């Protein structure tokens, strides 16, 4: 198994894809989209190094504790860590969990890149939200999509077309712990 450079984890969220999901934010992104909701995750730096086996353990716990239906990989830029994420995605698919990935790359560019790890990851994704975030094209209609230019691509038949229009509103969640507050989703 491989290692991941992780920025954050949420054991259960309903703001990062359809249904209850385990969400993993990776550290590092080369796109540097102005207005990104996670600017602190853009820097290409070492954050929290985690073995993908340990992430699978967290997902197992989330499945048992929260009855999640899937996982979401967010960033940062997940495709920069496609080796470790592809192993996790393959495991998720094997136990019936769906996989959603947000990427600033275009699907066509990923397919033509020739990167074997990216191909492995794409082979185990149900929903891919692709394209850079464009602040002037903010999308306030589709669930969990940042800007109007981004496409929601169904790479399996697990979900029906239009799944991103289920609620027609933006969702925000707040997690408060003893020493921090974590907000995910897009409130406005």
C-alpha positions as CSV (number, residue, x, y, z in Angstrom):
1,X,0.0,0.0,0.0
2,X,1.0,3.6,-0.4
3,X,1.1,6.8,1.6
4,X,-0.9,10.0,1.4
5,X,-0.2,13.5,2.4
6,X,-3.5,14.4,4.1
7,X,-4.9,17.8,5.0
8,X,-8.1,16.7,6.8
9,X,-10.6,13.9,7.3
10,X,-14.3,13.9,8.1
11,X,-15.7,10.5,9.1
12,X,-19.2,11.4,8.1
13,X,-20.4,14.4,6.0
14,X,-23.5,15.0,3.9
15,X,-22.0,18.1,2.2
16,X,-19.4,16.5,0.0
17,X,-21.5,14.3,-2.3
18,X,-24.6,12.2,-2.3
19,X,-25.7,10.6,1.0
20,X,-23.5,10.1,4.0
21,X,-19.8,10.0,3.1
22,X,-16.3,9.7,4.5
23,X,-14.3,12.7,3.1
24,X,-10.6,12.9,2.7
25,X,-8.9,16.2,1.8
26,X,-5.3,15.8,0.4
27,X,-2.6,18.4,0.8
28,X,-1.2,20.1,-2.3
29,X,-2.6,21.6,-5.5
30,X,-0.9,23.1,-8.5
31,X,-4.0,24.8,-9.9
32,X,-4.1,27.6,-7.3
33,X,-7.7,28.6,-8.3
34,X,-8.5,32.1,-7.1
35,X,-11.4,31.9,-4.6
36,X,-10.7,28.2,-3.7
37,X,-12.6,27.1,-0.7
38,X,-9.5,25.3,0.7
39,X,-6.6,27.7,0.1
40,X,-4.7,26.3,3.0
41,X,-4.6,23.0,1.3
42,X,-3.0,24.3,-1.9
43,X,0.6,24.6,-0.7
44,X,2.8,21.7,-1.8
45,X,4.1,20.9,1.7
46,X,4.2,17.9,3.9
47,X,1.2,17.9,6.2
48,X,0.0,14.6,7.8
49,X,1.6,11.5,6.2
50,X,-0.8,8.5,6.5
51,X,-0.5,4.9,5.2
52,X,-3.4,4.1,2.9
53,X,-4.1,1.0,5.1
54,X,-4.8,3.3,8.0
55,X,-7.2,5.4,5.9
56,X,-9.0,2.2,5.0
57,X,-9.3,1.4,8.7
58,X,-10.9,4.8,9.2
59,X,-13.3,4.2,6.4
60,X,-14.3,0.8,7.9
61,X,-15.0,2.5,11.2
62,X,-17.0,5.2,9.5
63,X,-19.0,2.6,7.6
64,X,-19.8,0.7,10.9
65,X,-20.5,3.9,13.0
66,X,-22.3,6.1,10.5
67,X,-23.5,3.7,7.7
68,X,-21.8,5.8,5.0
69,X,-22.6,5.1,1.4
70,X,-19.3,6.2,0.0
71,X,-16.1,8.3,0.1
72,X,-15.2,11.6,-1.3
73,X,-11.6,12.6,-2.2
74,X,-11.1,16.4,-2.2
75,X,-8.2,18.7,-2.0
76,X,-5.8,20.1,-2.6
77,X,-5.7,18.0,-5.8
78,X,-6.5,14.3,-5.4
79,X,-5.0,13.4,-8.8
80,X,-1.5,14.3,-7.5
81,X,-1.9,11.5,-5.0
82,X,-3.6,9.0,-7.3
83,X,-1.3,6.1,-6.4
84,X,-2.5,5.8,-2.8
85,X,-6.0,7.0,-3.5
86,X,-6.4,4.4,-6.2
87,X,-5.7,1.6,-3.7
88,X,-8.3,3.1,-1.3
89,X,-10.9,3.5,-4.1
90,X,-10.4,0.0,-5.2
91,X,-11.0,-1.3,-1.7
92,X,-14.1,0.9,-1.3
93,X,-15.6,-0.4,-4.5
94,X,-14.9,-4.0,-3.3
95,X,-17.0,-3.4,-0.2
96,X,-19.9,-1.6,-2.0
97,X,-18.9,2.0,-1.1
98,X,-19.2,4.6,-3.9
99,X,-16.3,6.9,-4.8
100,X,-16.5,10.6,-5.7
101,X,-13.5,12.6,-6.7
102,X,-13.2,16.4,-7.1
103,X,-10.4,17.5,-9.4
104,X,-9.2,20.7,-11.1
105,X,-8.1,18.7,-14.1
106,X,-10.3,18.0,-17.1
107,X,-11.4,14.3,-17.5
108,X,-10.1,14.3,-21.1
109,X,-6.6,15.5,-19.9
110,X,-6.5,12.8,-17.2
111,X,-7.4,10.1,-19.8
112,X,-4.7,11.2,-22.2
113,X,-2.0,11.7,-19.5
114,X,-0.8,8.1,-19.7
115,X,-0.4,8.1,-15.9
116,X,-1.1,4.5,-14.8
117,X,-2.1,5.5,-11.2
118,X,-4.5,8.1,-12.5
119,X,-6.0,5.4,-14.8
120,X,-6.3,3.1,-11.8
121,X,-8.1,5.7,-9.8
122,X,-10.5,6.6,-12.7
123,X,-11.3,2.9,-13.0
124,X,-12.7,3.0,-9.4
125,X,-14.6,6.2,-9.4
126,X,-18.4,6.5,-9.6
127,X,-18.6,10.3,-9.8
128,X,-15.9,12.7,-11.0
129,X,-16.4,16.5,-10.7
130,X,-13.8,17.9,-13.0
131,X,-12.4,21.3,-14.0
132,X,-10.8,24.2,-12.2
133,X,-12.9,26.4,-9.9
134,X,-13.7,29.7,-11.5
135,X,-14.8,32.3,-9.0
136,X,-16.8,34.4,-11.5
137,X,-18.9,31.3,-12.4
138,X,-20.0,30.3,-8.9
139,X,-22.6,27.5,-9.1
140,X,-25.4,28.0,-6.6
141,X,-27.8,25.5,-8.2
142,X,-26.0,22.1,-8.1
143,X,-25.2,20.3,-4.9
144,X,-21.5,20.1,-4.0
145,X,-20.2,21.7,-7.3
146,X,-18.1,24.8,-7.1
147,X,-18.5,26.6,-10.4
148,X,-20.7,26.3,-13.5
149,X,-17.8,25.2,-15.8
150,X,-17.2,22.0,-13.7
151,X,-18.7,18.8,-15.1
152,X,-20.3,16.0,-13.0
153,X,-19.3,12.8,-14.8
154,X,-20.9,9.5,-13.9
155,X,-18.1,6.9,-14.5
156,X,-20.3,4.0,-13.4
157,X,-24.0,3.3,-13.3
158,X,-24.3,3.6,-9.5
159,X,-26.0,7.0,-9.6
160,X,-28.7,8.5,-11.9
161,X,-27.9,11.5,-14.1
162,X,-28.8,14.7,-12.3
163,X,-27.8,13.4,-8.9
164,X,-26.2,16.8,-8.3
165,X,-29.6,18.5,-8.4
166,X,-31.1,16.5,-5.5
167,X,-31.3,19.4,-3.1
168,X,-30.8,22.5,-5.4
169,X,-29.0,24.3,-2.5
170,X,-25.6,24.7,-1.0
171,X,-24.8,22.8,2.2
172,X,-22.5,23.7,5.0
173,X,-21.5,21.7,8.0
174,X,-19.6,22.8,11.1
175,X,-17.7,20.5,13.4
176,X,-16.6,21.9,16.8
177,X,-14.0,20.2,18.9
178,X,-12.2,21.2,22.0
179,X,-9.5,23.2,20.1
180,X,-10.8,23.9,16.6
181,X,-13.8,24.6,14.4
182,X,-13.9,22.9,10.9
183,X,-16.3,24.0,8.2
184,X,-17.0,22.1,5.1
185,X,-19.4,22.5,2.2
186,X,-20.2,25.8,0.5
187,X,-22.5,28.0,2.4
188,X,-22.8,30.9,-0.2
